[in-house]
Amino acid sequence: MKVRQGLQKFIFTQTPLELKLKVAARAYTDETLAPEDEATLLFIYSHDRDPAVASSARKSFEEYPVPLILEALEKKLDPLVIKKFLEIHKDNEAVFIMAYLNPWVDDDTLKILAESGPEEVIAFLSEEKERFFDKPFLLESLKKNPLAPYILINGIEAMLRAEKVLDTKASAARGPRFKERDPEALKVPKELIDERKVDEQNIFKIVQSMSMAQKVKLALSGNKSARELLIKDSNKMIATAVLKNPRITEDEVLRLTITRGTPEDLLRQVAKNKEWVKNYNVKLGVVTNPKTPLTISVKLLDHLYEKDLTKLSKSKNIPSVLASTARRKLETKKK
């Protein structure tokens, strides 16, 4: 793997063991290492000949904070490091989306993303059908993804057959069609990443000029000001991405559940998150929000206190089915 010049001093054969151990334990304080550099060194050190260095680096890499991973995935990162992050965080949708958006992602990683990526990755692939002209092998990977709609796969296959792209010789003669992402075009302003309050009108202007990919990146890693704006975005993909931001707080989630205008899709996402619904107020907010699907609200009734069940049984602000179910549960408890 290629390593930038500034990191050479860390990987020379004569690099002191003490320095390696400090970096491997994330205890190196002589200078600040950017997330993409630190992740690269941890990956390299996890294969070090010294067992102490390798063991410590593996542990640090596996426990590397998700916000720093997302930051690293915005920069130039070796495909092997990206692939390892995906392997460790196979259930983290934010990591998958940011890996897909990384301009330096390689074909092997793209196969993984097409095969097991979340809905957002599939949505990007459906918008970038030209990518299949240059990489028709991705179609086979996409077919293995249970989230990929049949109509999408069918459409891509028909498109490739019409253009004879599935004919290897004809495809090679045609040359590349998909213009790879410009790293500069995907950058998001640093003031929307740092946790500091940004002027509302200013942030609105900045976000308005962003592409969808930029908005998704910002939704996944942006600060509170960015999250507050993007959670209201009419594009489902962008609003949902905010809920995958590792920095989102329980207070923000609670505010979302008690807001009557919150879309059903977002309430579903909140209800699916086991950590969030451990918070009683979040759970109550999901149940009492009229936009929450009844299947979810009714299921959560079993976890509410009797005083709240009593209020719900008399409430006119929730579906009558939910109120009557709350009454039945109260009667059962009394018996």
N, C-alpha and C positions, 0 to 999 in steps of 0.2 A: 504493500500500500504506500501511496505517496504522502509524505509529511512535509508541511511547510517549513521553510528555513528556520523560523524562530523557535521551532521545537526540537531542532537537531541536538541541542545540548543535553536534552533529557533522554535521548536514545542512543548516544554514543556507547561503544563497548566499555569505555572508561568512565561512564557516568557513575558517581559515587552511590553506593548502596543506600546510604542514609537519605540521599535526595530522592531516590526511587521510592523508598518506603514512605517518605513524607507525602509524595504525590499520590501514591497508591492509597493512602489512608485519608486523602483529601485534607492533609494538614500542612500543605505547602503555603507559606505566607510571605515569602520573599517578594513575590510580585503576583498581580492578579492574573489568573488564567481564565480566558473567555470560555464559556461552556463548551463550545465546539472543540477547543484545544484540550480542555481537561478530559472530555469524553474520549477524544482520540488517544490521549496518553493512557487513560485507564484501560482502554481496549488493548493497546499494545502491551502494557504491563501485565495484563491478565494472561498473557502467553510467555511471560518472562521465565528464564531458566531458574531463577531463584524462587523456591516454593513460597517463601514468606511474602515476596513482592506480588507474585501471581495470585495468591489466595486473597490478599488484602485488596488488590485491584479488582478482582472479580466481584468481591463483596460490595465495593464502592460503586462499581458499574451497575450491578443489579439493583442497588438502593438509590441510584442517582435520582434526585428530585425531578418529578415530571415537569414543573415549570422551567427548569434548566434544560431538560431534554427538548422541550418545544422551542426554546430559544436557540439551542444548538442546531435544530432542524431547519432553522431559517437561514443558516449559513452554509458555506461549502463544507461538506462532511463526506468522508470516505463512504462509499456504498456498503462496505463491510460493517462499519459502525452503525449505519442506518438499519441494516438487516438484523444486527444483534439487538438493537433497541426494540424492533418489531417482535422479535422472538421472545424477549422478556416481558414486553407489555402487549401481548397478543389480545388482551381484552380492553385495552385503552384506545377508544376511538379517536381521541385527539391526536395521539401519537401516529396512528395510521394516516389520518388526513394530512398532517404536517409532513409526513414522509412522502406522501404522494405529491404534495406541492413543491417539494424540494427539487430545484432545477438539476441537481447532480445525481438524482436517483438512477440506478442502472436497470437493465432489462430483467435481471433475476429478481430484484426487489419489486419491480412493477408486476411481475407474475404473481408474487405473494400478495400484493395489494389488490390485484384484480380478483384473485381467488378467495381472499378472506376479508377484504376491506368492508367497512360499514357503508350505509346508504349514501353518505356524502361522497365517498370515493367513487361509487357506481355512478352517482349523478355527474361528477366531473368527467368520468369516462364517456358518459352518454353525450356530454356537451362537446367533447373533444374527439369526435369520431375519426378525424383525420389521423389520429395517433394509430388507429388500427391499420391504416394504409401502410405505414412504415413498420408496424409491429403486429402483423396478423396473428402471431402466436398468442397474443393477449386474449383472443377470443376464446381459446380453449380454457384458459385460466378463469375467465369470466363465467363460463358455463358451469364451473364447479362451485361458484358462489351462490349459496341458497337465497341470498337477498336480491340477486340480479333478476329483474322481470323477464319473463319469456319473450315478451314483445320487443324488448330492447335487444336481446341476443339475436332474435329472428331478424330484426331490422339491420343489425350490423352485418350479419352473415349474408343477407340479401345484397347489401351495399357492396361488400367485398367480392361477391360472385359476379355482380354486374360489371364491376371494374376489373374483373379477372385478377384480383389481388391474391386470391388463394392459389393462383398459378405462380409458383416461385420464380420461374424465369421471367415471366412478364412483369412481375412486381419489381425484380432487381433491375430490369432495364429501364423502368420508369423513374427510379431514383426517389429520394425522400420527399415527402409532402408536408409532414408535420413540422412546424416551426417550434423548436424547443423553447421553453420559457426563458425569458430574459430575467436573470436574478435581480436586477435593479427594479424591474417593473413590479416585482412582488413584495418589495420592501414596504413596511408600514412605519409611520412616524414614531420615533422613540418616546415622544411625550405622551403617546397613547398606550405605551407599554408600562412605563414607570408608574408606580402607585402615587399619583398626585392628581389633585382635582384640576380639570381642564375646563376653560370657558365653554359653556354649552353651545353657543353660536359658532365658535371656532371649530369645535369638534364636528358639528353637523356639516359644516362646509368641507372639512377634510374628508369625512366619510362619504359624502355625496360624490366626490370625484374618484372614489376607489372602484376597482374592478371587483367582481364577485369573489374571486380567489383571495384578493387582499382583505376583503371584509371577513371572510371565513377565518383567515389567519389571525386577524385582529380579534375576532370573537373568541378564538381559542386561547389567546395569550394577552389580550388587552387589559387595561386597568379598569377600575370601577366606572369611570366616566364613559369609557368605550362600551363596557358591558351594559350599562343603563340605557344607552342609545340603541345598541344592536339587538337587545332582547325584544325590542319593539319592531324590528325589521319585518316587512311583509313577506320576505323570502324565508320559508320554513327552514331551509338549510342553515342560514345565517343565525336565526334566532335559536335554533336547537344547539348550534355549535357553542353558544354562550354558556349553556348548561354543562358543557364538557370542559370549560375553562377551569383548570385546577385551583384557581384563586377565587372562584366564586364563593361567597359566604352563605351561611345558613340564613342570615337576616335577609339577604337578597332573594333567596329561594322562598322564604316565608312571605315576603312582600308580593312575590309573583303569585303565590297560591291564594292570597286574599284579594287579589285584584280581579274584578269581575270580567274585565276585558281580555284576560289571559287566554290564548288559544288552547284548544283541546290537546293539540300535539305536545305542547310544553307541559301541561298538567300530567299527561301520560308519562313523560320522561321523568318528572319529579317523583311520581308514584313508583316508578321502576327502580329508583335509587334507594337501596336498603338503608344507607347511612342517613339520608335526609329524612326518611319517614320514621326514623327512630326518634326524631324530634317531635314531641306530641303536638305542638302548635302547627308544625308543617302538615302533619297528618290531618289535623282538624281543618286546616285551611283547604286541603285537597278535597275532603269530604263535603265541605260546605260551599265550595265553588260550583255554581250552576253549570259551568262548562265541562266539569269532570264527567267522563262516561260513567253511567250507572253501575256497570260491572265492577269498576274500581271503587266507587263510593260505598257500595253495599258491602264489599269485601272488607273495607277498612272500618266499618261500623263495629265489628267485633273487638276492635282495639280502643274504643272510646270509653271515657268515664260515664257513669250513669247520669250525672248532672247534664252532660253534653248530649247524651241520647234523649233526655227529657226535652231539652230545648229544640232538638231537631225534630222530634215527634210532633211538636206544635208549630214548627216553622212554616211560613207561607213562601219563603224565599228559596226553597229547594224543590225539586220534583216531588210530586205527591207520592210516587212509588217509594222514594227514599224515606220520606216522613213516615209512611205506613210501615215500612220495614223496621225503622227505628222503634216504632210503637210495639211491634211484635217482639222485638228483642227485649224491650223493657218488661213486657208481660212474662216472657220466658224466664227472665232473671228473678222476677218476684215469686214465680211458682217454685 
